[in-house]
Amino acid sequence: MPETKALISKDAPEPRGPYPHVRIEGDLVWVTGQIGRVPDTGDFVEGGFEPEFRQAITNLERILSEVGASLADVVHTCVQFVEEDDLDAMNRIYGERFPIPRPARTSFGAAFLWKGAKVQIDAVARFPHAR
C-alpha cells in the first residue's frame, strides 16, 4: 500500500480549519487551497488581486518545497477568483510563475472566498523522482 502523509508547513500561513497544507499519497501531492496571506502574520498582502495571487503562488511553492517538489512538478491547479475583471491578470501571473510545460488548470469565478480573499489556488503535483 502507498505511503500516506499529511503535514502543516512551517513556511506557509497556518490553515484556518481542520485540514493540512499538504496530503501525500504515493507519488502524488495535493496542496490545499492557498490565498494571499503572509506566513509570518497571517494577514493578507495589500494591493488587491495581483499581489494576493502572487503571494498565494509563493505559499504554494513554499509548501511544495518543504516536501521536495516545486512548481515544475505541478500537473494540475484549480484557481478560484471573485472578480471576472481579474481573469487577464490571473492568466498573465499564472504564465509568469509556472514553468513550461504549464500544469493543466481549472479556473472559475466564486461568489466569495475566505475572509474576503480575491483568489485561491490549489494544486496536484508529482514528486520529481516519479517522472
C-alpha positions as CSV (number, residue, x, y, z in Angstrom):
1,M,0.0,0.0,0.0
2,P,1.4,3.5,-0.9
3,E,2.6,5.7,2.0
4,T,0.2,8.4,3.2
5,K,1.3,11.5,4.9
6,A,-0.2,14.9,5.8
7,L,1.6,17.9,7.1
8,I,1.3,21.5,8.0
9,S,4.1,23.6,6.6
10,K,6.1,26.0,8.8
11,D,6.7,28.2,5.7
12,A,3.0,29.0,4.9
13,P,0.1,30.6,6.7
14,E,-1.5,28.3,9.2
15,P,-4.6,26.6,7.9
16,R,-7.8,28.1,9.3
17,G,-9.6,24.8,9.5
18,P,-9.2,21.1,10.3
19,Y,-7.0,20.2,7.3
20,P,-3.3,20.0,6.5
21,H,-1.5,22.1,3.9
22,V,-0.5,19.0,2.0
23,R,-1.6,15.4,1.7
24,I,0.7,12.9,0.1
25,E,-0.5,9.6,-1.4
26,G,2.3,7.6,-3.0
27,D,3.9,9.8,-5.7
28,L,1.2,12.4,-5.7
29,V,1.0,15.6,-3.6
30,W,-2.3,17.5,-3.1
31,V,-1.9,21.1,-1.7
32,T,-4.8,22.7,0.0
33,G,-6.1,26.0,-1.5
34,Q,-3.7,28.9,-0.8
35,I,-4.7,32.5,-0.6
36,G,-2.7,35.7,-0.4
37,R,-1.8,35.6,3.3
38,V,1.7,36.3,4.6
39,P,3.1,33.4,6.5
40,D,4.6,35.4,9.4
41,T,1.5,37.4,10.2
42,G,-1.4,35.5,8.6
43,D,-2.6,38.9,7.2
44,F,-3.4,39.5,3.5
45,V,-0.9,41.2,1.4
46,E,-2.0,44.7,0.4
47,G,-2.8,45.9,-3.1
48,G,-5.6,43.7,-4.3
49,F,-5.8,40.8,-6.7
50,E,-2.3,40.7,-8.3
51,P,-0.3,40.8,-5.0
52,E,-2.7,38.3,-3.5
53,F,-2.3,35.9,-6.4
54,R,1.5,36.2,-6.4
55,Q,1.6,35.5,-2.6
56,A,-0.8,32.6,-3.0
57,I,1.5,31.0,-5.6
58,T,4.5,31.8,-3.3
59,N,2.8,30.0,-0.5
60,L,2.1,27.0,-2.8
61,E,5.7,27.0,-3.9
62,R,6.9,27.0,-0.2
63,I,4.7,24.1,0.7
64,L,5.9,22.1,-2.3
65,S,9.5,22.8,-1.5
66,E,9.1,21.5,2.0
67,V,8.0,18.1,0.6
68,G,10.8,18.0,-2.0
69,A,8.7,19.3,-5.0
70,S,8.4,22.5,-7.0
71,L,6.1,24.4,-9.3
72,A,7.7,22.5,-12.1
73,D,6.2,19.3,-10.6
74,V,2.6,20.6,-10.6
75,V,0.4,18.7,-13.0
76,H,-3.0,20.4,-12.2
77,T,-4.3,23.5,-10.5
78,C,-7.6,24.9,-9.6
79,V,-7.9,28.7,-9.4
80,Q,-11.0,30.4,-7.9
81,F,-11.4,34.2,-8.1
82,V,-14.1,36.6,-7.2
83,E,-13.9,39.3,-9.9
84,E,-14.3,38.5,-13.6
85,D,-12.2,41.6,-14.4
86,D,-9.2,39.8,-12.8
87,L,-9.1,37.0,-15.4
88,D,-6.5,38.6,-17.6
89,A,-4.2,39.4,-14.7
90,M,-4.7,35.8,-13.4
91,N,-3.6,34.4,-16.8
92,R,-0.6,36.7,-17.0
93,I,0.7,35.9,-13.5
94,Y,0.0,32.2,-14.0
95,G,2.1,32.2,-17.2
96,E,4.9,34.1,-15.4
97,R,5.1,31.8,-12.3
98,F,4.5,28.3,-13.7
99,P,7.3,26.9,-16.0
100,I,6.6,25.2,-19.3
101,P,5.0,22.8,-19.7
102,R,2.5,24.5,-17.5
103,P,0.0,22.4,-15.5
104,A,-3.5,21.8,-16.6
105,R,-5.9,24.2,-15.0
106,T,-9.4,24.6,-14.0
107,S,-10.5,28.2,-13.1
108,F,-13.8,29.7,-12.2
109,G,-15.5,32.6,-10.5
110,A,-16.7,32.3,-7.0
111,A,-19.2,34.4,-5.1
112,F,-16.9,34.7,-2.2
113,L,-13.7,33.3,-0.7
114,W,-12.5,33.1,2.9
115,K,-12.4,36.4,4.8
116,G,-12.6,38.4,1.5
117,A,-9.7,36.8,-0.3
118,K,-9.7,37.7,-4.0
119,V,-8.2,34.5,-5.3
120,Q,-7.3,31.0,-4.2
121,I,-5.2,28.3,-5.8
122,D,-4.8,24.6,-5.0
123,A,-2.6,22.0,-6.8
124,V,-1.8,18.4,-7.5
125,A,1.9,17.6,-8.1
126,R,4.1,14.6,-8.7
127,F,7.4,14.1,-6.9
128,P,10.3,14.7,-9.2
129,H,11.5,11.1,-8.7
130,A,8.1,9.8,-10.0
131,R,8.7,11.0,-13.6
